[in-house]
Amino acid sequence: MDLRTLKSIIEGLLFLAGEEGLGVKQLSEIVNESQDIVAGALEELKQEYAEQQRGLQILKIAGNFQMSTLPDHAPYFEKLAYSPSRSSLSQAALETLSIIAYRQPITRIEIEEIRGVKSERAIHTLVNKDLIHEVGRAEAIGRPILYGTTKAFLDYFGLGSIKDLPEPNLFEEAEAQEEETQLLFTKLEQTGFEEDN
């Protein structure tokens, strides 16, 4: 594989890995190249980002490489995070937040298994809004981040503690009642239709 293609693939992999990042060994296994070649490609990529004064940089944190924004641009990111048009949570963020609230501590992968879709952007939004935070690392391969709710989450929803969340079975009962109501209406419609005939 030529170096340009390798750097392009590594860039995409780092983007997908998000804040968890990837190590040289893991990248090497994925792209099927030696660790020396991957390490060289990473260094070149880091230099290119710096020389071109791009809005992103590649950092090595705790042995893993990850893409990150520039600290100098933080005031603009804060404006985006706190802009009035971004004050409400999306449906994806609300779903993710409820999963974290009821299943914490939980990893991003576990959240995605429950939701059936990628949740990295929703998690990022919730972290930025200080509704969730990192509470540790799972004892699993790659030591993925465990997420939990924050004090700001409790304040926002007016909860004394996480134990004050509504019981999940209340939602199941409401769904069951809704289904029963729908069945009743269906039966009434069928009965009315048959009587008219």
N, C-alpha and C positions, 0 to 999 in steps of 0.2 A: 504494500500500500504506500502511495506517495505521501510525503509529509503534509502537504496542503490538505489532502483528504483526511488524514489522521487528525490534524488539528481541528478541522471542521466537525468531525465525529465527536471528539473529546469535548468541544465547546457545547454541542447539543446534549451530550450526556451530563455535563455539569449543570446545564440549565434544568434538565429534567430532575436531577438529584436534589435540587433546591438546597435548603440550609443544612441538610445532612451531609452533603458533599460526597466525594468519592476519593479513595486512596489510589496510589499509583498501582499497587498490586491488583486491585479490583478493576481498574481501567485496563490494565495490561491483559487480564483474562477476558474482558469483554471484547476488546479490539483485536485480540490474538497477536499481540506484538510484545517484544521484550520490555521489561520494566525500564531499562535504560533509554530505549527509544521513546517510550511514553513520557518519562521524566523530562527528556529533552524537548519534546513537543509541548509539554506544559510550560516549560520555561520560556520557549519562543512565544507561545500564546500570551503569557503574562507580559512579556516585553512589548508585544504588538499593541496590547490594550493600553499600556502606559504611554508608548510613543505616539499613538494616534489620539491620545487624550479622549478616550471613549468614556461613556457614562457608567461603565461597569469595570470591575477589576476581578482578577482571580487571586484568591487568598488561600493560604495553607493554614488551617485551623485544626488543632488536635490531630494532626497527621493526615487529614483529608483536605482535598482541594474543593473550593466552592466559588461560585460567582457571587459578587457582592456589589452594591452601589458604592459610590465614592462618599466619604464622610463630609467633604466640602459641600455636597449637594443636599445635606440633611434638612436645611430650612425649607427647601422646596417640597421634599417628601412630607414634611410635617404639614405644610399648607394643603397638600393633597389629602392627607389622612383626616384633617379636621375641616375640610371644606364642607359647607352646608349641603351640597348636592350628594355628599357621600355619608351623610349622617345615619341613614337607615341601613339595615342589614339586608342583604339579598336572601332569597329563599335558600340558596345553597349554604350561605353562612349560618342561617337560622337552623337548618337541618344539622349541620356540623356541630354547632354549639349545643344543641340538645343531646346529640350523641355523646359529646364530651362530658356534659353535665351529668348524665346518667351512668356513663360507663368509665369515668375517670379512675385511675390514670389509664390513658389509651394512646396507642401509636397512630400515626397517619395511615399506615397500611390497614390497621384494624378499622379505622373510620371508613376508608375507601371500600373495604369488604362489605360493610353494613350498607353504605350508600349506593354502592355499585358504580361509582364514578370517581374521577380524580377529585381530591379535596385540598390540594396544596394552596390554591388561591384563597379559598374560604378560610383555611387555617391562618394564612398570612394576614388576612383582613382582621380576624378575631384577635390575633396577637397584637396587631397595630392598634386596635381599639381597647387593648388591655382587658379583654374579657376572658382570655385564656393565656397560659404561660407554660413554659417547660417546667415539669416537676421532677424530672429525672431521666434515666435511660433504662430501657428494657433489657433484661438478661437474655438477649437473643443475638443472632448473627448480625453484625454491624452496629449493635447497641443503639437501636432507633430511639428517637426522642419520645418521651411520654408527656402527654398534655393533660392539664387540669384547668379548672376554672380559677379565677382570681377573686380577690375581695371586691374589686370593681364590678365583677359579674353579680355578686351577691347584692351590692348596693344598687346596681342598675335595676335588678328585678325585685328589690325590696325583701330579700331573704335574710334571715338571721344566720342560717348556716345551710349547707348543701342538703341537710336532712329535711329542710322545709320545702324541698321541691315536691310538686304533686306526685302521687303514686302513679307509676306508668300504667297500672291496670285500669285506672280511671279513663285513660285514653282508649284502651281496648274496649271497655264497656260502652263508651260513647260511639265508637266505630260499630260495635255490634248492634247498638240501638238504631244507629243510622241505617244499617243493612236491613234490620227487621222492619223499620218504618218503610223503607223502599219496597220490600217484599209485600207489605200490607197494601201499599198504594198500587202495586202491580196486580195483586189479587183483586182489589176493588175494581180496577179498570177492566180486568178480564171478566169479572162477574157482571159488571154493568154492561159490557159489550155483549155478553151472551144473553142477558135479559132483554136487551133491545132487539136481538135477533129472534 
